[in-house]
């Protein structure tokens, strides 16, 4: 099936060659064709027996666990823990773009306005899931250039060179990890998605594009590794009421995922090791749930690169202002709710009625501060060097915690994403890929 929008280009619509229910989908592109790199996957999403609101940051994109661009068995580009990275990426950019474009495409509720009650909130709530599989309205469309940076650096995709070009998507079906609800009582059905590819149908233009094609392409693939910080205590009352010092915890780990690679920008996304911690007793989401990146008391962070610390001082990044400034310097503007990157709102206490209630996110029950406070805390920085070895050191302090699930003291994972430089060389209808 195709739709022609010029004499030179047609949009081709591809059904999956393989779709294993709730597991994976694979698309294959026709051989000996020339495609523009703006590949899109439409009708991406899921349905539940009872409609539920999707995650406010991810929308329906939360169902993408891993995604790969392949030529036969050769991996051209990939993104592991794609939903985790997208939860960060979806907050990058400008507020207007989030309100008018990104939220509409993903079904999320990124982008905020100051409403009539003097609170900063979404213009509209995120979409709800369909109760019928393959809804054409309750789903999302994703531009694959967001998950495959290689496509941003190619003029076209030539399937006479990449003879077995295909896209594989692996799905997340755990409702808690989807950011929907902490329950296994509801059956989920992943939609059968659709691939949209713009094909150059004018043979003269196709030949001209082939003859002027780049012979070498350099891009930054997003790679992933992680470390786990164990729990401090498991019981809420394990720390004394009058403990004003707290329990200091420092964990170091060697991260091998970036060894012998040239690394550019990196971001560290924090997450509860057990996604159920992000939900209340009624199994409903608290704040950003499984896709928050919580800010902990007295955090410290440092990296030893090739044997030397890259951040000054014994504790490295130990100041929240410095952390947020470094994040902005490396990744640019972020669209988050007020105080989502801070420990609190003024002197307000999370378990008491809020005093500072103007210009903040809508308050929770009993007028307590919003559960979104401290939910978007990331470490972003730039290395721009070849790494033979990276060692990450993360510290935090545990206190007596009266919140649900004791979130300050439970185990957490640090998901580490880094841009690693790769090169694609084309010669005589063949190619090779290597790390720089």
C-alpha positions as CSV (number, residue, x, y, z in Angstrom):
1,X,0.0,0.0,0.0
2,X,1.3,3.5,-0.8
3,X,0.3,7.1,-0.9
4,X,1.8,9.4,-3.5
5,X,2.5,13.0,-2.5
6,X,4.8,14.0,-5.4
7,X,6.0,12.6,-8.7
8,X,9.3,11.7,-7.1
9,X,8.3,10.3,-3.7
10,X,5.7,7.8,-2.4
11,X,4.9,6.9,1.2
12,X,5.0,3.2,1.5
13,X,3.0,1.5,4.3
14,X,4.4,-1.7,5.6
15,X,2.7,-4.3,7.8
16,X,5.0,-6.3,10.0
17,X,6.7,-9.4,8.5
18,X,6.6,-10.8,12.0
19,X,4.4,-9.8,14.9
20,X,4.6,-12.1,18.0
21,X,1.8,-11.0,20.3
22,X,3.1,-8.9,23.2
23,X,6.7,-9.9,22.4
24,X,8.2,-8.3,19.3
25,X,7.6,-6.9,15.8
26,X,9.8,-7.0,12.8
27,X,9.5,-4.9,9.6
28,X,11.5,-5.5,6.4
29,X,12.0,-3.0,3.6
30,X,11.9,-3.9,-0.1
31,X,15.2,-4.6,-1.8
32,X,16.8,-2.3,-4.4
33,X,14.8,0.7,-3.3
34,X,15.8,4.2,-2.1
35,X,14.1,5.5,1.0
36,X,14.4,8.8,2.8
37,X,15.7,8.4,6.4
38,X,12.5,9.7,8.0
39,X,11.1,6.3,8.9
40,X,8.0,6.3,11.2
41,X,6.2,3.7,13.2
42,X,2.5,4.4,13.5
43,X,-0.4,2.7,15.4
44,X,2.1,1.9,18.2
45,X,0.4,1.3,21.5
46,X,-1.6,-1.1,23.6
47,X,-5.0,-1.8,24.9
48,X,-6.3,-3.0,28.3
49,X,-9.6,-4.7,29.4
50,X,-10.3,-1.5,31.4
51,X,-9.2,1.8,30.1
52,X,-6.3,3.5,32.0
53,X,-4.4,6.7,31.6
54,X,-1.0,6.1,30.0
55,X,2.2,7.6,31.4
56,X,2.2,11.4,31.4
57,X,5.8,11.7,30.0
58,X,6.0,8.6,27.8
59,X,2.4,8.2,26.5
60,X,2.2,5.0,24.4
61,X,6.0,5.1,23.8
62,X,6.4,3.3,27.1
63,X,5.8,-0.1,25.4
64,X,9.1,0.1,23.5
65,X,11.7,-1.9,25.5
66,X,14.4,-2.4,23.0
67,X,14.6,-1.4,19.3
68,X,17.2,-2.2,16.6
69,X,18.0,-1.3,13.0
70,X,19.5,-4.3,11.2
71,X,20.9,-5.3,7.9
72,X,20.5,-9.1,8.1
73,X,22.5,-10.0,11.2
74,X,24.5,-6.8,11.2
75,X,23.4,-4.2,13.7
76,X,23.4,-0.7,12.2
77,X,21.9,1.1,15.2
78,X,20.0,0.3,18.3
79,X,18.7,1.5,21.6
80,X,18.3,-0.7,24.7
81,X,15.9,0.4,27.5
82,X,14.4,2.7,24.9
83,X,11.5,3.7,27.1
84,X,13.8,4.7,29.8
85,X,15.9,6.9,27.5
86,X,12.7,8.3,25.9
87,X,11.4,9.3,29.3
88,X,14.4,11.6,29.5
89,X,14.5,12.7,25.9
90,X,10.8,13.6,26.0
91,X,11.6,16.3,28.5
92,X,14.2,17.9,26.3
93,X,13.4,20.9,24.2
94,X,10.9,23.8,24.4
95,X,7.6,23.9,26.2
96,X,5.6,25.0,23.1
97,X,6.9,22.0,21.1
98,X,5.9,19.7,23.9
99,X,2.4,21.2,24.1
100,X,1.6,21.3,20.4
101,X,3.6,18.5,18.8
102,X,5.3,15.9,21.0
103,X,2.3,15.3,23.3
104,X,0.0,14.9,20.4
105,X,2.2,12.3,18.7
106,X,3.0,10.2,21.8
107,X,-0.3,10.5,23.6
108,X,1.5,12.0,26.6
109,X,1.0,15.2,28.6
110,X,4.4,17.0,28.3
111,X,4.4,20.8,28.3
112,X,2.8,22.9,31.0
113,X,0.7,26.1,31.5
114,X,-0.1,28.3,34.5
115,X,-3.8,27.7,35.1
116,X,-6.6,29.8,36.6
117,X,-5.9,28.4,40.1
118,X,-2.3,29.6,40.0
119,X,-0.9,26.1,39.5
120,X,1.4,24.8,36.8
121,X,-0.2,21.8,35.2
122,X,-0.8,20.0,31.9
123,X,-3.1,21.6,29.3
124,X,-4.7,18.2,28.8
125,X,-4.4,14.9,30.5
126,X,-2.5,12.1,28.8
127,X,-4.6,9.7,26.6
128,X,-6.3,6.7,28.0
129,X,-5.8,3.2,26.6
130,X,-8.3,1.6,24.3
131,X,-10.3,-1.4,25.4
132,X,-10.1,-2.7,21.9
133,X,-6.9,-3.8,20.2
134,X,-5.4,-1.8,17.3
135,X,-7.2,1.5,18.0
136,X,-6.2,4.0,15.3
137,X,-6.8,6.9,17.7
138,X,-5.5,5.7,21.1
139,X,-2.0,5.1,20.0
140,X,1.2,7.0,19.0
141,X,3.5,7.6,16.1
142,X,7.3,7.7,16.6
143,X,9.9,9.1,14.3
144,X,12.7,6.5,14.2
145,X,15.4,9.2,13.9
146,X,14.8,9.8,17.7
147,X,16.0,6.2,18.5
148,X,18.4,5.7,15.6
149,X,20.8,8.7,15.4
150,X,22.3,7.1,12.3
151,X,19.2,8.2,10.3
152,X,19.9,11.8,11.2
153,X,23.2,11.6,9.4
154,X,22.2,9.7,6.2
155,X,20.8,11.4,3.1
156,X,18.9,8.2,2.2
157,X,18.7,4.5,2.9
158,X,19.7,2.4,-0.1
159,X,18.4,-1.2,0.1
160,X,20.7,-2.2,-2.8
161,X,23.5,-1.6,-0.3
162,X,21.6,-2.6,2.9
163,X,20.1,-5.6,1.2
164,X,18.2,-7.1,4.3
165,X,17.2,-3.9,6.0
166,X,14.8,-4.5,8.9
167,X,13.6,-2.9,12.2
168,X,12.9,-5.0,15.3
169,X,10.9,-3.8,18.3
170,X,10.8,-5.7,21.6
171,X,7.9,-4.7,23.9
172,X,7.4,-4.0,27.6
173,X,4.1,-5.5,28.9
174,X,4.5,-5.2,32.6
175,X,2.0,-2.5,33.7
176,X,4.1,-1.2,36.5
177,X,7.1,-0.8,34.2
178,X,4.8,0.8,31.6
179,X,3.9,3.5,34.1
180,X,0.2,2.6,34.1
181,X,-0.6,0.8,37.3
182,X,1.0,-1.7,39.7
183,X,-1.3,-4.7,38.8
184,X,-1.2,-8.0,37.0
185,X,-5.0,-8.3,37.0
186,X,-5.4,-6.7,33.6
187,X,-4.5,-8.3,30.3
188,X,-2.5,-6.1,27.9
189,X,-2.6,-6.4,24.1
190,X,0.1,-4.7,22.1
191,X,-1.2,-3.2,18.8
192,X,0.0,-4.4,15.5
193,X,2.1,-1.4,14.4
194,X,2.7,0.0,10.9
195,X,5.9,1.2,9.3
196,X,5.8,4.3,7.1
197,X,8.7,4.8,4.7
198,X,9.1,7.5,2.0
199,X,10.4,5.8,-1.2
200,X,12.1,7.7,-4.1
201,X,10.1,6.4,-7.1
202,X,11.7,8.6,-9.8
203,X,14.6,6.5,-11.2
204,X,16.5,9.6,-12.4
205,X,16.4,11.2,-9.0
206,X,17.3,7.9,-7.3
207,X,20.3,7.4,-9.5
208,X,21.4,11.0,-8.9
209,X,21.1,10.5,-5.1
210,X,23.1,7.2,-5.3
211,X,25.9,8.9,-7.3
212,X,26.2,11.7,-4.8
213,X,25.9,9.6,-1.7
214,X,28.3,10.1,1.2
215,X,31.2,7.7,1.3
216,X,31.6,7.9,5.1
217,X,29.2,8.8,7.9
218,X,30.0,9.5,11.5
219,X,27.3,9.5,14.2
220,X,26.8,9.0,18.0
221,X,25.0,5.8,18.9
222,X,23.3,5.8,22.3
223,X,24.6,2.9,24.4
224,X,23.5,1.8,27.9
225,X,24.9,0.2,31.0
226,X,23.7,0.3,34.6
227,X,24.7,-0.1,38.2
228,X,22.6,-1.0,41.3
229,X,22.6,0.8,44.6
230,X,21.3,-1.6,47.4
231,X,18.7,-0.6,49.9
232,X,19.8,1.1,53.1
233,X,16.9,-0.4,55.2
234,X,13.8,-2.3,54.3
235,X,11.5,-1.2,57.2
236,X,10.2,2.3,57.6
237,X,11.0,2.4,61.3
238,X,14.6,1.1,60.9
239,X,15.9,4.7,61.3
240,X,15.2,6.6,64.5
241,X,12.8,9.6,64.6
242,X,15.6,11.8,66.0
243,X,18.2,10.8,63.6
244,X,19.3,14.1,62.1
245,X,22.6,12.8,60.6
246,X,21.1,9.9,58.6
247,X,22.8,6.9,57.2
248,X,25.4,7.8,54.5
249,X,25.7,5.3,51.7
250,X,28.4,5.3,49.0
251,X,28.5,2.8,46.2
252,X,31.2,2.4,43.5
253,X,31.1,0.2,40.4
254,X,33.2,-0.3,37.3
255,X,31.0,0.3,34.2
256,X,32.3,-1.7,31.2
257,X,29.7,-0.8,28.6
258,X,31.9,2.1,27.3
259,X,35.3,0.6,27.4
260,X,37.6,1.5,24.5
261,X,35.0,3.8,23.0
262,X,35.0,7.5,22.3
263,X,32.2,8.9,24.5
264,X,30.5,12.2,24.1
265,X,27.4,13.2,26.1
266,X,26.2,11.1,29.0
267,X,23.1,11.1,31.2
268,X,22.4,9.1,34.3
269,X,18.8,8.3,34.9
270,X,17.9,7.0,38.4
271,X,15.1,4.5,38.9
272,X,13.7,2.4,41.7
273,X,15.0,-1.2,41.4
274,X,11.4,-2.4,42.2
275,X,9.0,-0.5,40.0
276,X,6.2,-1.1,42.5
277,X,7.8,1.5,44.8
278,X,6.4,4.2,42.4
279,X,2.8,3.3,43.2
280,X,0.5,3.7,46.2
281,X,-1.5,1.1,48.2
282,X,-4.3,1.4,45.7
283,X,-1.8,0.5,42.9
284,X,-2.1,3.9,41.3
285,X,1.0,5.9,40.1
286,X,2.8,8.3,42.4
287,X,4.4,11.2,40.5
288,X,6.2,9.7,37.5
289,X,6.1,6.2,39.0
290,X,8.5,3.8,37.4
291,X,9.9,6.6,35.1
292,X,10.9,9.1,37.7
293,X,14.5,10.0,38.4
294,X,14.3,10.8,42.1
295,X,16.5,13.3,44.0
296,X,17.9,11.9,47.2
297,X,19.1,13.7,50.3
298,X,22.7,14.8,50.2
299,X,23.5,13.2,46.9
300,X,27.1,12.9,45.6
301,X,28.4,11.7,42.3
302,X,31.8,11.3,40.7
303,X,33.4,9.4,37.8
304,X,36.9,8.0,37.6
305,X,37.9,8.0,33.9
306,X,41.0,6.2,32.9
307,X,42.1,6.3,36.6
308,X,41.4,10.0,37.3
309,X,38.3,11.7,38.7
310,X,36.7,14.0,36.2
311,X,34.7,16.2,38.7
312,X,36.6,18.2,41.3
313,X,36.5,17.5,45.0
314,X,36.2,14.4,47.1
315,X,32.4,14.2,46.5
316,X,32.4,15.5,42.9
317,X,28.9,16.8,42.1
318,X,27.4,17.4,45.5
319,X,25.4,20.6,44.8
320,X,22.0,20.5,43.2
321,X,22.6,23.8,41.4
322,X,25.8,22.6,39.8
323,X,24.1,19.3,38.8
324,X,21.3,21.1,37.1
325,X,23.7,23.6,35.4
326,X,25.8,20.8,34.0
327,X,22.7,19.0,32.8
328,X,21.7,22.1,30.9
329,X,25.2,22.7,29.5
330,X,25.4,19.2,28.0
331,X,21.8,18.5,27.0
332,X,20.1,21.9,26.7
333,X,16.7,23.0,27.9
334,X,14.3,20.7,29.7
335,X,10.6,20.9,30.2
336,X,9.8,19.8,33.7
337,X,7.3,20.9,36.4
338,X,8.4,23.5,39.0
339,X,10.7,21.9,41.6
340,X,10.8,18.5,39.8
341,X,14.6,18.8,39.9
342,X,14.8,20.0,43.5
343,X,14.4,18.4,46.9
344,X,11.3,20.4,47.9
345,X,9.4,23.6,47.6
346,X,10.9,26.1,50.0
347,X,10.6,24.9,53.6
348,X,7.6,22.7,52.8
349,X,7.6,19.2,54.2
350,X,6.3,16.4,51.9
351,X,4.1,15.0,54.6
352,X,2.5,18.2,55.8
353,X,0.2,20.8,54.3
354,X,2.0,23.1,51.8
355,X,2.7,26.7,52.6
356,X,4.2,27.6,49.2
357,X,1.3,26.8,46.9
358,X,1.6,29.5,44.2
359,X,3.2,28.6,40.8
360,X,3.7,25.0,41.8
361,X,2.2,21.7,40.5
362,X,-1.3,20.9,41.8
363,X,-1.2,19.8,45.4
364,X,-2.0,16.3,46.6
365,X,-4.6,15.3,49.1
366,X,-4.6,17.2,52.4
367,X,-2.9,20.1,50.5
368,X,0.5,18.3,50.6
369,X,3.1,19.2,48.0
370,X,2.9,17.5,44.6
371,X,4.3,14.0,44.1
372,X,6.1,15.4,41.1
373,X,8.6,17.3,43.3
374,X,12.1,15.9,43.0
375,X,11.0,13.4,40.3
376,X,13.2,14.7,37.4
377,X,16.7,14.7,38.7
378,X,19.3,13.7,36.2
379,X,23.1,13.8,35.9
380,X,24.1,15.1,32.5
381,X,27.7,15.9,31.4
382,X,30.1,15.7,28.5
383,X,33.2,13.5,28.4
384,X,34.5,13.9,24.8
385,X,37.3,11.4,25.2
386,X,38.2,7.8,24.6
387,X,37.4,5.7,27.7
388,X,39.5,2.7,28.6
389,X,37.6,2.3,31.9
390,X,34.9,4.2,33.8
391,X,34.2,3.9,37.5
392,X,31.0,5.5,38.9
393,X,30.6,6.5,42.5
394,X,27.2,7.5,43.8
395,X,26.3,8.5,47.4
396,X,23.2,9.4,49.2
397,X,21.8,9.7,52.8
398,X,18.9,7.7,54.2
399,X,16.6,9.1,56.8
400,X,13.4,7.9,58.5
401,X,10.9,8.0,55.8
402,X,7.1,8.1,56.4
403,X,6.2,8.1,52.7
404,X,4.6,5.1,51.1
405,X,7.1,2.3,50.2
406,X,10.0,4.1,51.9
407,X,11.4,5.5,48.7
408,X,14.4,7.3,50.1
409,X,15.9,4.0,51.4
410,X,15.0,1.3,48.9
411,X,17.4,-0.1,46.2
412,X,17.7,1.9,43.0
413,X,19.3,1.5,39.6
414,X,21.4,4.0,37.8
415,X,20.7,3.7,34.1
416,X,23.7,5.2,32.2
417,X,23.3,6.3,28.6
418,X,26.2,7.6,26.6
419,X,26.8,8.7,23.0
420,X,29.5,6.6,21.5
421,X,31.1,7.6,18.2
422,X,30.8,5.2,15.3
423,X,31.7,5.3,11.6
424,X,30.0,3.8,8.5
425,X,32.2,3.5,5.4
426,X,30.7,2.8,2.0
427,X,32.7,1.5,-0.9
428,X,31.7,-0.3,-4.1
429,X,28.2,-1.2,-2.9
430,X,29.6,-2.6,0.3
431,X,30.2,-1.1,3.8
432,X,31.8,-1.6,7.2
433,X,31.0,-0.2,10.6
434,X,33.4,0.5,13.4
435,X,33.8,2.4,16.7
436,X,36.1,5.4,16.5
